[in-house]
């Protein structure tokens, strides 16, 4: 039997979100219904509301979530009612060309629920990143549920569902930061700070944080930055070189997604160094770089999709590191809020007042 719950809906480009009644179907084959316990407010949700992803309104927002499996479809065997899970938007298929080559982190045919959640009048909803977790309950593909240790609070564990995983993975997976490396991170919001935490976890000896907000730079020190650079006041490229013996960083992670900061990242790396783009650009953005510089500097220019993570591998491992006190996931949570406070959280995000606002649902 379908259930009716409260959820946060974006009905049109740039319009404030609204709290509405959502109809969530019983799970069918390959699906699971999850009682959401917490869901982070991510920039991607704001992009959906502003029509920057696509125009498939109305959207059921929210995707960075943890909760408990409430029911499963008839053919689901690897999940059970009561399992504590983090939701992910990369439910790997196992059969596409990436999966068959042993690279499931790049799966090109990820699964979502087949059935649609709707408004009371039957209007079909587009769930953000195939999840739609600003709701008391949501319907997803079973493969979007990753079981983790229930000792981790949902407002912490759920962060791995998107932004924090993107940053950690940009350093650990895409950038392949190793012991003794020098690293620079441009942009110290939630994703950038997670990249800093990942670089520290990997054993980087120098981690340079770059931003134009001194509040964010101070927070970056807590996550592991050894040097901070306010690029409003000084040349970021020169400052990164100065902090790395005059050479530039082995790995530069761009966590903003703008041409000017990407150019800084390109020129701030050492010879044979790596640039990782994890900030999301808009479709109209372009870069213009001298081809001789690309050739002469060598190395690699990479983009990081979801931190190039494999949820089944990375989520449980990172939760374990958190429980061991080795990964301060809790420090990314700036505040917990109610389901009716998402629009206000977007405004705080816009002003750089929070790393993460997290919606918590009553148990």
N, C-alpha and C positions, 0 to 999 in steps of 0.2 A: 504494500500500500504506500502511495506517495505521502510525503509529510510536508507541512507548511512551516517555514521558518522565516526569520527576519534576515535581510541581507542588504548590502550597500550597492546601489545601482547607479550607473552613469547613463543618462538617457540621451545626451546630446553633447556635441563638441563645446567644451568650455563651461557647460552648465554645472552648478553645484550638484554633488551627489545627493541621493535621497535614500532613505531607509524604507524598504518595501517588503511585502510578503512574497516569498519565493516558494515555488512548488518544486520539491526535490523527489524524483521518481525512485521507486525501488530499484536496486541495482540489477541490471541484466547480465548476460554472459560477459565475463571479463571485466566487470565493474565492481566498485566498492563505494559504499556510502560512509562518510567519515563525519563524526561529531567534532567540529573544530573547537579547539581549546584556546588557541592564540594564533594571531596572524599579523605579521609586520606590515607597516605602511611603506611601500617601496616606490621609488621614482617611476618605475614602470607602470604602476597603477595610475599615477598622475598623467603619464603619457597617454594611457588609454582614455582617461577622462577628457584630455585635450584633443583627442582625435589624431594623435601623432603616430599611432600604431596602424590603425585602419578605421574605417567608418562603419563597422558592423555593430552599431548601437542597437539596443541597449546592452551594456556590459555589466556583468556581475563581477565586481572588482575583488582583489585580494588573491594572493598566490603564495605567500611566504609563510607557511603554516605548519602547525603540528596539532595532532588530535588523536582520537581513538576510533578504531574501526567499529561502526555501528551495525553494518550488515554487508554481506558479500553476495555476488552473483552465483548462480548454480554451478558454474564450472571453475570457480576460483579455489585453488588448493593451497596456495602459499601464504594466505592471509586468513586470520580467524577473528571473529568478533572479540573485541577487547584489546587487540594489538595496538600498541602505541607507535605512531608513525609520524614521520616528516613527509610532507607532500613535495613532489618534485615534478618539473615539467619536461623531464627527459625519461620517459618510460620506454626503454630501448626495445626494439622489435626483435632483434636476434637474427633477422633474415636479410636486411638490406646490405648493400655492398660494403659499407663501413663495418657493420657488425661481423660480416663474414670474413673480413680481413683482420679481425681481432682488434678493432678500434671502436668499441661500442660507445665510447664517450663522444663520438661524432655521429651517432645514429641519425640517419636521414629520414627515418619513417617512424617517429615516436608516436605512442598511443595516447589518445584521450578517450573519455567516456563517449559512447555512441549516442546515448539518449541525451536530450536537452532538458536542462532546468528551465522553468518558465515563470512569468508573472502570473497573477491570479486569472488574468483574462486570456491566458494561453500564449502570450507573446514569448517567443523563444529568446533566451539570454545567451550572450557570448561570454563564456567564463574567461577571465583574464589568464593568459598563458595556459588555457585548458584546465584551470583549477577552480577559480571563483570561490575564495575562502573567506571573504568578508561576509560570512553567513554562519548561522549556528550549525548548519550541516551542509555538506556539499557532496556531489557525485563525481567520481573520477575513475579513470582506468585503474585496475588493480595494480598495475606496474608503476603507477605514480605514487604508491604508498611504500615508503622505505622504513622498515622496522628499526628502531633504535632503543637504547637503554631508557626505560621509563624514569630513571632517577634524575634525568635532566628535565628541568621545568619547561613547559611548552613554549613560554615566551622566549626562552633561550634556544631550545632545539629548533624551533621553527625558522630561525634566522638562516639556517643552512639551506632553506628552500630556495633562496635566491641571492640577495646582495652580498651577504658575508661569504657564501660559497664562491661567488664570482670573484671576489677579491683574493680570498685564500688560494683558490685554484689558479688565478693569474700568476701568482708567485710560485706555488708548489708544482703545478702541472704544466701550464703553458710556458712560463719563464724558466722552469726547471732550476730555480735558485738552489745553489749548493753551498756547502760549508766554505766560509772564507770569501764568498762573493761580495761585491759592492752592488747596492741596489738603490735606485731612486724611484720615488712614487710621486707623481704629479696629480694632485687632487686628493684632499684628505677628508672626504666624506666617509660614509659607511664602507663603501667598496674599497676606497683607497686605504683606510685604516685596516681593513681586513687583509689587504695585500701586504701592509707593513707587518702585521702580526704573522702572516705566512712566511715572510722573509726572515723574521726573527726565529720562527720555529725551525726553518731550514738551516739556520746557522750562519746567516749573512753577518759579516763583520762590520759593515758600514751600511746604514739605511738612512737615506736623505729624504725627508718629507718636504714637499713643495706645495704651497697654497697661498692665497691672498688674504686669508683670515687667520689672525693670530690665535683666536680661540681654537680653531681646528688644529693649528700647529702644536699648540700645547697638549691637546688631546693625543696627537700622533706620538708624542714622546712616551705616553703611557703604553701604547701598543708596541713600542720598540724602536722608534726613530732615534738615531744617534745624532742627527743633525737636522735642523729645520731651516727652511728658506722661504721668506715672504717675497714672492716674485713681483709684488707690487712695488717693492722698494729696491730690489737688486736684480741683475740679470740671472735668471734661473740656470742657464747653461753654464755660465762661468762659475756660479756658486757650487753646482754639482761637481764640476771638474776640480775645483779647489778642495772639496771634501773628499775626493777620491785620488789624491796624489797628482792631480793635473791631467789625468787620463780620461775621465768619464766613467760612468758606472757600467758594470758588466751586464746588468739588466735594468732597463727603465720601463716602468709600468705607468701608462697614461690612463688615468681613471676619471677623465672628464668627457672626452669625446669631442674635442674641438680642433680645427686645423692648426691654430696657433700653438696650442699646447702639445699637439702631436709633433710639430716641427721642433719644439724644444726637446722633446723626448728623443727624436732622431739625432740631434746634434749633441745631446748630453751623454750618449753612450760611448764606451770605449771601442777601439777597433775590435772587430769580430764580436761586438756586443749584441744584445737582443733588445728589441723594443716590443712591448706587449700592449696592445690596445684593448682595454676592457671597458672604457667609457663608451657609451653608445652615441654615435653621431646622428644628426638628422640627414634625411636623404639628399638634401641640397648641398651638403658640405663637400669641399674638394681640397686636395693638397697639391702643391707644386714644389717638387724637390729636384735639385740638379742630379741627373742620372749618374754623373761621374762620382758624386758623393755616395750615392747608393752602391756603386761598384767599389769605390776605393775603401769604404769603411767595412765592407764585408758583413758578416754576422747575419742576423735574421730579423725580419719584420713580421710580427704575428698578431693575429686577433684572437681573443679568448672568448669562446662561447660557453657561458655558464661555468667559467673557470675550468673548462675542459674536464668537468667532473664526471665520474660514474657514480651515481647516487648510492647504489648497492655497496660499493667499495668505500666511498669517501664519507658518507654521512655517519655510519656507525663508528668509524675510526675517529672522526673529529669530535663526536660526542664523548667518546672514551677519553680523548685528550682533555676535553673540558672537565670531565669528572675527576681526572687526575690533577687538575689545577695547572695544566700546562698550556691551556688556550683560554683566554679570558672572554669567552663569548658573552657573559653576562654584562660586560662593560659596553657593549654596543646598544644596550637597551636604555634609552634616555628616559622613557616614560611608558607606563601602561595606561591605556585609555579604554573607553567603552565603544561599542559599535556605532553609536551616534556621533562620535567625535572625529570621524575620518576627515571630513572637510577641514576642520581646524588643524588637524595634523598635516594636511597638505600645505597649509599656510606656513606652519612652523618649518616644514621642510624647505619651502621656497626661500625663507629668510636664513637658512643655515643654523637654526636654533637647536636641532636635534640630530643625533646619528640615526636612531630608529625610535619611532613611536610604534607600540605594539598593542593591537586590540586584544583584550582578554575577555573570554566569554565565561559566564558563570558556570561552575562545575555542575 
